[in-house]
Amino acid sequence: MKDSRELTDVRKELELLADEPYRVFHSRLLPGTENILGVRVPRLWKLARRLVKEEGSGYLGRAGDDTYEEIMLQGMVIGLLKEDTGQMLKRLPAFMAKAENWAHCDIVCSGLKKVKDDRESVLAFLKPYISSEREFEARFAIVLLLDYYIDEDYIDTTLELLQQAVHPGYYVKMAVAWALSVCYVQFPEKTLACMREGQFDDFTYNKALQKITESFRVDKEEKTFIRSLKR
């Protein structure tokens, strides 16, 4: 049973760290997400590092789920724990089931540095989630691909997997478009062939084109050509 006193201590600390103008601003970026206290991300990372230092994995056994920040802390702690990649993968499903917005996915994925230690195991883990019926499980897997699998060794696999993300949710489509745009910057010919031949819906395809044209790493002439491909 979780110690209510300990839960209250972390919750109170989060409330003390909260910034009301930031809460209002951040809430606009996360429509549908309730119970946002308004703690800035660097402060959350600092608190997560302290919790790992003081409690290690013990914190996860008593962590609260009542606020956006408490859920975020769980994902941050998983990434910071001094454990191997296999243990990290055992912990992630519980967090992914709680993720309820793009920020829970994107911010936590950025901190999962242990992915680099065993990318094959992580790839096997994330594959089933690409086609998940839960929007933010699918987005989490896509962002993992985006963050750690766009290189010479994995580009073909990444492009193939992106075509399997068929969830109709906005945040899945936007993640696929974002990933395709990053793939294009590094592997333009392969990515463009995938976009033309793959079964991407018009929204995702056009958003990917838009994001490509927004990149500073794509020259003006190339952007003109990309715009001409719009469906």
ABEGO torsion letter per residue (X at the ends): XBBAAAAAAAAAAAAAABBAAAAAAAAAABBGBBGBAGBBAAAAAAAAAAAAAAAEAAAAAABBAABAAAAAAAAAAAAABBBBAAAAAAAAAAAAAABABAAAAAAAAAABAAAAABAAAAAAAAAAAAABABAAAAAAAAAAAAAAABBAAAAAAAAAAAAABABABAAAAAAAAAAAAAAAAABAAAAAAAAAABABBAAAAAAAAAAAAABAABBAAAAAAAAAABX
